[in-house]
């Protein structure tokens, strides 16, 4: 960040012009710019990590994986096992968690996950169907099977917040419903 008392075309972003004697307004402007820079860095970190766990090979569009939570969980888990992301024990743990409490958190999205069984590598497998799936009485178009290694949990928290905020936002969810492939899905998911 450049702080200058002289208006000059620095040819850079993050330039703040202040008075020669700093006022409260100048200090607030500097703070706001610092907060903006921190926000941009956080967004870049989130997107970078998000792209490592949302894999194109684990994105499925309009696939008949069954019309029950167990069938869909088994389908997505099988794909994750085939990629070496987790073991069969992960699948059973996710199913046990689903038996205890449904993971459908909105009318469009379910987020099944394990209770205790860690995956080999962090991943999110996505099933996006136009025809909703009956998820314990809720009808969802998106299922995000999540497997996060313990060492990735601190970075995952921000990704999880992004996912929750996105699917809690009606406008963004409607835009996601219109996506046709992984690239579109990721682009809408990461859009501000």
Secondary structure, DSSP 4 states (H G I P E B T S, - for coil): -EEESS----SSSSEEE--SS--HHHHHHHHHHHHHHHHHHHHHHHHHHHHHHEEEEEEEES----SSHHHHHHHHHHHHHHTTS--HHHHHHHHHHHHHS--B-SSSEE--B-SS---SS-EEEEEEEEEEEEETTEEEEEEEEEE--GGGHHHHHHHHHHHHHHHH-HHHHHHHHT--SHHHHHHHHH--
